[in-house]
Amino acid sequence: MSTRLAVSGLTKAFGATRALVRVDLEVHAGEVHAVLGENGAGKSTLMGVLGGVLVADAGTVLLDGQAFRPRSPGAARDAGVSVVHQELAICPHLSVEDNLVLGREPSRFGLVDRKVVRATAEKALREVLGSAASRIDPASAAGSLSVADQQLVEIARALAVPGTRVLVLDEPTSSLAKDDAERLFVLVRGLAERGLAVLYVSHFLDEVRRLCDRYTVLRDGITVGSGAIADVGNDDLVELMAGDRSRRTTASAVDASTRTPGEVVLSTSHLAGARLPRDVTFELRRGEILGIAGLVGSGRTELLRSIFGLEPVRSGALDARATMGMLSEDRKGEGIALGLSVADNVTLSRMPAVVLPGAQRRATEARIDELFIKATPEQAALELSGGNQQKVALARLLHQGADVLLLDEPTRGVDVASKAEILALLERLAAGGKAIVMVSSQFAELVRACDRVAVMRRGVLGPARPVAERTEAMLLEEASAP
């Protein structure tokens, strides 16, 4: 295979923080190349340089043997490199079709050619969604779509750019249901077979092993390993990514069988929202983790938002007997204030009338240590990787001290080691008396961490059964039943 993208000695610093240190990467035409690393390893910075969002301090990038140094995302796309970032860049008030052609609007006699716009949008959506493309109306406002469908629109926009030679996908399945993820895998392999080079950033090693040909691992901004996926085991990849941290045990985790649930702190009876959910009845007890499984669009997110008062309740009963805190699945839009510091984000939900900087810093440092966040209290949240932003959002809930935690995709975009740490943290919180409702698209996580799991399908929540009676396959079968 010919070398499509060659990165050599790439270096980038933000003040005293060195995000990339002489990074090397080689990607061939026609291959899917995994870029692996923990949160804060430098993956997002590397993608930012390739996508024209950032300019490297040193090093070279060659695209098909020619110097590649884009000064803007538009310049990168024009040169043939399209990046789909994990943090969505959708314009919510524009239509789906206008988002798909944004910056490249076809015109006729000085006016936007709406017929060509619609044809371009329909073609791009068909390429990504296949026969399911009709579920996204090109004329609908992009902001009205679920996070998962917005992610699919982002991917379609990248593919709509003519002349794309390198496609960069940053955690593309983090919000996708199983069917959409499977469709994406087929699409990615097909693009590689057509000669595109695909850079695939993911924390899901099963996806990487199934989809990718070769890999490069970054740790602390340095290339620490590369080679063929077939020649390396998952344990070796985890050790490359985490170093000594990969040998940290999960002894701090609390076995769910040792927890004794207490009194009921939250209950619903035939709860229904404006559209979703349609019928939800459950009880949550202090000291337990209740998992909610379901496919995208089943009403899981709407349920949490209705309980927390963010969406209206049309009928049914809701009885909350403890303080509540919620973690949104939309990290960028609702989960974190990107323009504020880490300290302000952590303490925002329980901030005194007079803020004492020293006390705020100490409280933030305690949460940084507890969640292994790679940041300083003064650092702006927008400078952090997506996974570290997720940890900051979790840290705010811990600082808030809520008794009931409503968690929507709490490990979304989080690396392998951090995911284990977060799940262990939730188990410790439950053992300490917190009551947790956990929504996750990763059914294996629900089986691993929860006491009981209920399945939501078409807005209706089934009975919550002990996790000992559940398997990942059973949850998937129930969630996808007609």
N, C-alpha and C positions, 0 to 999 in steps of 0.2 A: 504494500500500500504506500502511496505517496504521502508525504507529510503535509497536512493541510494547515496546521497551526503549530508554531514553534515558539515557546516562551523561554527566555534565557536570562537568568540573573535579575528577575523582576523584583524591585524594591519599592516600598511605599511606607511612609511614616506619617503619623498625625501627631505633631508635636514630639513629645518624648516617647510616644507609643509607636513601636515598629510593627506594623500590620503584616508586611511582606518583607522577607529577608532573602534575597537572591533565589527566588522561586524559579524552578525549571519545570517545563511541561511540554510534552509533545503529543499531538493528536493527529491521527491519520484520517484521510478521506475515507468515508464508508465505514467508520467504526463508531461505537458508542463508548465513550470514555468517562468513567466515574471519577469525580473529584470528591474525596472523602476527608473528613476532619471534624473535630469537635467544634462546638460553638466557640467563636473567637479564634479559630485556627488560621483565618485569613481567606477563607473561601469567598465570602461576600466582597471583600476588597479586590480579590483577583477578578471576580465577575464584573465588578464595577469598572476596572481598568479595561477589560475586554469589551465591555458595553459602552465605553466612552463617557461614563459618569465620572470617573476619576482619571487622573493623569499620573503615571508612575514617576517616581523620583529617579530611577535608574533601571537599566536593563533594556532588553529588546523583545519585540514581538514580531514574528514574520507570519504573513498570511499568504500561503502558496508562494513562499520565497520572497515576497515583497514586504517592505517595512510597513507595519500597521501601528499607527499611533493616533487613534481617533480623539477628537477634542469635544465630541458631543455624541449622545445616543443616535442622533440622526446620521452623523458621519459614520458611525459603526455599522448601522443598518445599510447605508448606501454602499459600504465596502463589502457587505455580505455577512456580517455577524449580527444575529438577532438574539437578544437575551430576554428570557421570561423570568422575572424576579419573583421570589417567594412573597415579598411584600407587594401587593397588587398596585398597579399604577393606572387603574381604571378611572375615567372621568365619569362620576356617577350620574351627572345631570344630562349627559349626552346619550344618544341612543347607542345600542350595541353596534349597529352598522357604522355610525360615525366614529366610534372608538376604534373599529377595525381598520379604518382608512385614515386615522388622525395623522396629520402631517404629510399625507400623500394623497389628498383628496383629488379624484379625477374631475376634470373640468371640461366644459364645452361652451365656447363663446364667452369665456370669463365667468361662467357660473358652474357650481358643483353639479356634476352629472349624476342625479339621483338614481337613474336606472343602472349605471355602471356600479355605483356604490352598493346598491342592493344585490346585484349579481356577484360582486366581489365578496360581500359578506356571506351570502348563502353558500358560495363555493368553499370559503374558509371554514365555516361551521360544519359543512358536510365532511370536510377532510378530517376534522377532529372528532366529530360526534357520530358520523355515519348516518344510519337510519334514524338515530335519535335527535338529529339536528332540529327537527320541528319543535322540540321542547323550548328552544330559545328563539323568541321573536326578534328579528333584527331591528324592528322599529321600537322595541321596548326600551325604557331607560335602563342603562347598565346598572345603576344603583339599586334597582328593584330586584336584581338577581341575587340568588344565594351566593355565598363566598365561593362555593365549589364551581358554580356556573361562571362566575366572574373569572375564576382561574382558567377555565376552558376558553373563555373569550380572549384572555391574554395570550394563550397558546395559539389560538386561531389568528390573532393579529400578527404574531411573529411569522407564521407560515404564509401569511398573505403578502409578505414583502418579497418582490421578485429578486432573483439573483442571490438568495441566501445560500451561503456556503458552510457556515458554522451556526448551529443552533445550541444555545445554552439554556438548560432547564434547571432552575434552582428549586429543589423540593417540589416538583410538579404534582405529586400525588398527595401532598399533605392535607388537602381538603376534599379529595375525590372519593366517591363511593367505589366499591369494588368493580362494578361494571365499567365505569368511566376510566378507572385505572387500567383495567384490562385493555380497553380500547386504545388508551394512550400507549401502552406497551407495543401493541401491534403497529400503531402509527410510527413510533420511534424506530422500530426495526425496519419498517418500510422506507423511512427517510434515509437511514444508513445504507440500505441496499441501493438507493438511488444515487449514492455518492456523497451525501452530506456528512459532515463531521458533527457528532452530537456530544456536547459536554453535559454530563448528567450528575447533578449534585443531589445527594440523598443521604439520609441517615438510616434508611431501611436496607440492611445488608441483603435481605432476601430478594429485594428488587434488583439491587446491583448485581448479584450473582446470576439472576435470571436474564438480565437485559444487557449487561455491559461486557465489552470485550477486554478492555484494559482499565487500569486504575492509576491514580496518583493520590498520595496521602499528604496532607499538610498538617503540621503541628507547630503551634506558636509562630506561624508565618513562614515556616521553612518546609521545603520538600523533604520528606523523610522516607519515602518509598514509592516505587512505581513498578508496574509489570503487568503480566497477564492475569486476569481474574482466575482462570483455571488453575494457576500455579500457586494460589495462596488460600489459606483457610480463614474462616471468619474470626477465629481467636487471634490469628496473626494480624488481621486488619484492625481489630479492636486495640491490640497492643500498640500497633503503629500509631493509631489515632490518639490514644490516651496516655501512652508511656506508663509511668509508674502508677498513674491513676487507675489503669485497667485492672490492677491487682488489688484495688480496694475491695474489701468484702462487703456484703450487704447484711452483716451481722446486726446492724442497727435497725433493720426492718423488723416489723412485728408480725408474727404469723397470725393471719386472720382468725384461725381457730382459737386463739387465746383471748380474743376480744369478746366482751360480754355487753351486748347492746343494752342501753338503758331506756328511759322514758321516751315517748313519742314527742318530737320537737317540730315536725312538719308533716302535714297530711293534706291530701286532696280527695275530693269525692266527685267523680264525673265532671272534672274540670274541662272547660272548652274555651278556646280563644276566638278571636274574630274570624280566623280561617283555620288555623292550627294552634294547638292540638284540638282534637275532636272529642276525646273521652279519656280522661286520665284519673285513675284512682290508685293511690299508694300511701304508705306510711313510712316515715324515716325516723329512726331512733338515734338517740345520742350514742356515739361510740361505734357507728357502723358506716361503711361505704356502700352506697347503693349505685350500681352501674346501670346505665341506660344505653342499650345497643339499638342500632337501627341504621338504615341507609340514609344518604343525603336526601332531604326533602320529606322525611318521615314525620317531622314535627318536633324533633328532639330539642333544637335550639329555641324554637318558639315556646316550648314548655318551660324551659328555664327562664326565659325572658318574661313570661306571664307570671310565674311565681315571684320574680323579683320586682314586678311592677313596671317593666319596660314596655309591655304590650298588654292590651285590654283583656279582661276575662269576661266572656260572654255569658257563661252559665256555670253552675256547679259551685262547690265549696272549697275554700282554701283556709287552712288553719295553721298559722305560723306562731310558734311559742318560744322563739329564740331569735337573736339578731342574725342577719344574713349578709353574706358577701358573695359577689358573682365575678367569675372570670369569663370574659367574652371570647368567642372563637375569632372575632375580628380584632386581632391585636393592634393593627395599625390604626383602624378607625375608632375603636372604642377601648381597647385594652390598656393603652399607654399614651401619655402625653409626650410626644417625641421631642418637642422643643424645650421641655423641662429637664432638670438634672435627675440623676438616679435618686438622689436623696429626696427631692420634691415628689417624685413619682411614688416612692415607697411610703412616704408619710402623708400623702395627700388626703387619704380618706379618714385620717385621725390626726389632724394638725391643730395644735393649740392656737388661741388667739394671738399669742406672742410667741414667735418661733425663735428658739434659742439654738443658734447654729451648732454649738458643741453637742447638745443633746440630740439634735436631728442627725448629726454625723454618726454619733455612737449607735443610735438605733438602726441606722442604715447599714453600718459596718457589721452589726450583728446578723442582719438578714443576708448580706453579701457572703459572709462566712458560712451561714447555715445552708444556703442554696448554691454555693460555689460559683457565684456570679463573677465573671471576668470584667470588672469595672471598678471605678472609684466613685465615691458619693457625689463628687462634683461633676462627673462626666455627663454630657448630654445623652439622653436616652437614644437619640437618633444615631449616635456614633456606635451603638452596640450591634452585635449580630442579632438576627431574629430570635435565636434560642435564648440569648442572654436577656433580650427584651421580655421574652415570655417569663423568665425567672423573676424579673423585676415586677411584673404584674402579679405573680404569685406572692412575692415578698410583701406587696401592699396589702393583700388579704391577711397575711399573717400579722402584720403590724396593726391592722384594723381590729383584730381580735374577735371576728365574727364567730358565732357558735355553729352556724350552718353555712357550709361552703358549696356553692353551685358552680361546678367547674365544667366548662364547655371546651373540650379538646385540650386538656391541660398540658399534654406533651407534644403538641403540634410544633414541628420545626425544631425539635430538641434532639441533641445527639444521643448516641447509645448509652454512654456512661451517665449523662445528665438525666436521661429518661429513667434509668434505674434508681437514681438518687431521688427524683421527684416522687416516684411511686412509693419508695421506702418512706419518704417524708409524709405522704398522705396516710400511710399505714400507722406511722407514729402519732399523727394528729388524731386519727380515729381512736387509737388506744388511749390517748389523753382526754377523750371526751368530745371531740368535734364530731359533727354529723355531716357527711359528705355525699352529694349527688354528683356522679361523674359520668359525663357523656364522652364517648370516644368512638372513633371510626376503627380503631385498632382493637378488635374483639379479644385478642390475646391479652391485652392489657387489662381488660375488664375481668377476665378469668383469673388473672394473676393477682389483682389488687382488691377486688370487691368481696363483700360478704354475700350480697344477693345481686342478681342481675335481672332486669326486666327488658323486654324487647318492644320497641315502638314501631308500628307499621301503619302507614296512612293515617297518622294522627291519633291512633288508638294505642294505649300502653297496655301490654299484657301483664300477667301476674309476675311479681318479683319472686324468683326462686333461688334457693341457696346455691352458691357457686359450685358446690360439690356436685350438683345435678346438671351443671352446664359444661359444654365444651365449645370451643371456637366454632367448630363445624355446625353444632346445633344452633348456635346463635345466628350464624349466617343463613342457615336453612329457614329458620323462623322469620328472620328479618326480610328475606326475599320471597316469602311465600305469596301466592297470588291473593 
